[in-house]
Amino acid sequence: MRFNALGIARALSRILGALALAVVAGCATTGAGGQQAANPKDPYEPFNRKMFAFNDTLDTYALKPAAQTYQKVIPSPLRTGVHNVFGNFSDAWSAVNQFLQGKGDEGARMTMRVLTNSIIGIGGIFDPATDLGLERKAEDLGQTLGRWGLEPGPYVVLPLFGPSDIRDGLALPADSYVSPTLLVGSTWQKVGVDAVGVVDARARLLGASQILDDIALDRYSFLRDAYVSRRRNLVYDGNPPALPSDDSDDDKAPTVPPSAPAPAPPASGVIPAPLPASAPTLPVPPPAAPVPPPPVSAPHA
């Protein structure tokens, strides 16, 4: 088998995310100045914010303009066809992961979706499977590892790839490998196909990014919290178990049965000891109304 330098370089680039995670994981879990990070889910926040700023700059000056041009120049039917082809490969990988998670029925439905779009949809250009009720149920290797019990680990921001965590970063090479690049031969063709996929995905997020710019005071924190929450929901199919931090201290306090309001203390100021819970409840007669004194002008008997 013949290998070339460009092919090896491209293969190495696919594991860049995992290597970056390994470097980050080896760092101390402290923030700037040696102080402990405030958010336990984001112990690498100083690094992550710098990487977020780098990705944001790259998006502002390269990806977003390219996506806007792509949206203006390429007709909508052609853009839809490109998106469907990439989606068909993603569906095939989703079917594999559903079988790996033990979801036989969903895996079979996704397999039928891929076959329908590949044959009737002419290689995935069209999406007749959706019209037939075979809806997309996306799964990836990161979700599969989560179903197997692998914890997500700390939140990290990867160069070019953006929000992630240790678990999803380790799954990234496999998740990004299954794409239309498998249909082309030369390395530069693969790079070109990857570039089209990135621009197409960014074009579909133009509206969402504008909304994010309008509503988020701290875009970094907003995206981090949204990513962590969304990935957890995906791993547990929308029904995640309660986190230990979700249990308040009130749940650990002994349960006190409801009772009647405590009576006001007597005039003597001495508060009687409470009756045991098993004591019967006796009716308490209302206090007698005080008798007013006779008026001063009243005649003496």
N, C-alpha and C positions, 0 to 999 in steps of 0.2 A: 504494500500500500504506500502510495507516494504522499508525502506531506510537504507543504510549503510554509514559508515563514509567516505569510499573512494568515494562513489558516490557523497556525498555532497561536498567533497573536489574538485572533478573534475568539478562539476557545478560552484563552486566558482572560480576555475581557469579560466573559460571561461569569467568571468567578470573582470578579473584582469586588462585587458587593460582599461576598462571604469573607474575602480576605480583609476588607476594611472593617468588618464586624469583629474579626479575630483581633485586630490591632486595638480597636476600641475596647473590647472586652478585657484586654490585658491592662488597661489603664486603671488608675485608682478611681474609686467611686466617690470622689469628692469634687466639689466645685472649685471655682477660682479662689485663690488665697488659702487653700487647704481646708476650707470649711465644707461641712457636709451639705450636699444638695438638698434643697427644700422639698422637692417632689421625689418620693421613692421610686416612682415609675419612670423618672427621667433623670437618672444619676449623671448622665453625660450632657446635661443641658448646655454648658458653655460651648462644648464642641458642636453639639447639634444646632445651636443658634448660628454659629459661624457657617456650618454647612448649609443651613437653611438660607442664609443670606447669599451664599454662592449660587445655590440653585435658583433663587429668586432673581438674581442678576442675570443668570444664563437664560432664564425664561423671558425676562423683560426684553432682552436685546437679541435673542435668537429664536427660541421656540415659539413664543407668542406671535411675533411678526410673521414667522413662517406659517403658522396655523391660520392666521388671518388671510394671508395671501392664498393659501391652499383653499380656504373656504370661498374666496372671491373668484378664483380662476377656474377651479375644477367644478363642473356641473354637479348638482345635488345627486342625480341618479348614479353618477360614477363614484362619488364619495360614498354613497350607500353600499355600492357593490364592493368597494375596497374594504369597508368596515365589516361587511358580511363575511368576506373571505378570511380576514383575521379572526372574526368571531367563530367561524367554523372550526379552525384549528384549536381555539380556546375551548370550544365545546368538546372536542375529542379528548383533550387533556382533562377536562372536568369529568368526563365519563370514567376515565381511568381512576381518578381520585375517588369518585363515588364508590367504585368497586373496592378500592383499597380501604375505604371507611366502612365497608359492610353494607352499603346501601344498594342492594341488588336491584330493586325496582327502579330507583331513580337512575342508576347506572344504565339499565336497559333502555329507559326512556331517552336518555341523552344519546345513547348509541343510535337509536332510531332517528333522533333528530339529526345527527351528523350524516347518517346514510341518506336521509331524505333530502337534506340540503346539498349533499355532494352529488347525488344522482339527478334528482328532479330540479334542484337549484343550480345546476351546471357548475359544479365545483365550489359551491358555496356563495356564488355571486348573488343569488336570490335566496330568500328565506321562506319557502313554502311551509316549513315545519311549524312555524308559529301559527300560521293560519289553520293548521291541522290540530292545534292544541298541544303541540310538543314545545312547551315553554322552556326557555333557557334557565338552568339552575347551575350557576357557576360554582366550581370548587377548584382549589389549587393545593399544591403540596403543603403549603403552610397550614391550611385548614386541616389537612390529613394528619400532619404531625401533631396538631392540637388535639384532634380526636383521639390520638393514641396516647395522650397524656403529657406531651412535651410542653412545658411552660413557655410563654412567649419571651420571657426575659426582658431586659430593659428596652426602652424606646430609643431608637437611633434614627438619624437622618443620613441617608446614603447619598453620595455624590451622583447626580443625574437621576437616580431612581426615586429620591425623596423619602417620605415617611416609611418607616419599617420598624422591625424589632429583630432580636437575635434569631428567633425561630424562622420568621419570614425571610430574613436575609440568607439563612442557610439553604432555604428552599428556592431562592431566586434563580440560581443557574438552571435548575430543571424547569421552573415555571416559564422562564424566558426562552428556553431552547425550542419548545414546541411552537412553531410559527411557520408562516409561508416560506421562510428562508430554507426550509428543508427541501423545497422544490427547485431551488436554483443551485448552480454548481460553483461558480467562482466566488471568491471572497468579496470582491467589490460589489457583486450583485447581491450578496447577502447583506452587506452594509447598506446598500440602497433600499432593500426591502425593509430592513429594520428602521431606517430613517422615515420611510413612508408610514410605517405603523405608528411611530412616535408622533409624527405630525398629525396623523388622523386622530389619534387619541387626544392630543392637545386641542385640536379644533373642536371636538365635542365638549370640551370643558371651558370654552370661552365664556359662555353665559354664567356658569357656576363661579368662575374666578372673579367676574365682575361683581357678583352678589357678595362674595367673600370680602372683596375690597371695601364694599359699602357698609357691611354690618360688623366686621370683626375689628375690635380695638387692638388686640394682640393676635395677629394672624398665626404666629408660631404656636401659641398655646391653644388656639381654636382648632388648628389642624391636628395637633398632637392628641388632644382629648377626643376629637372626632374619629381619628384613626384607631386609637386603642379601643374605644367603645364599639366601633363598627366591626373590627376584626374579632372581638370577643363574641359579638352576636352571630357572626358568620360561622365561627367554630361550633357553636352550640345551636345552630339553626334557629336563631331568634329567641331562644329560651335559656339564657345563661344562668347558672346557679348564682346564689347570692355570694358576694365577696365577704371575707371575714370583716373587712372594714365597714360593711353595710350594717353589721349588728351593733346597735347602740348600747350604751351602758344601761339603759332602761330595761333591755331584755334580760340582763343578768340580775336585776333586783328581784327580790321575792314578790310574788303576786299578792296583793292585799285585796281581800274581797270587798265589794262595795258595801257601804254602810250608811246609815242615816247621819245627817250632820250632827256634829258634837254639840251637846247642850251648852248654853252659856254658863260660866262659873257662878256658884252661889254668892250671895251677898257677903258671906264670911270670908271670901277670897280663897277658901280651901277647895282644891279640885279633887273630887273623889276618884279613886282608882277605877279604871275601866273594867267592865264586866267581861268575863271570858266569852269567846265566840259562841259557846254552847249554851249560854244562859238564855232563858226564855225572855222574850220581849213583853213587858207588862205595860198596860196602858197607864199613862201618867195623867192624873187629873189636872185640869187647868188651875192656875193659882186663883185664890179667892180675890174678888175685887175689894180694894181697901174701902173702909167706911169713912166718909168725910167727917171731920169734927163738927160739932154744932156751932152755929154762928154766934158771935160774941153778943149780939143784941138779943139773943133768945132769953126769955124770962126763966129764972131759976124755979125749980119745983119747990 
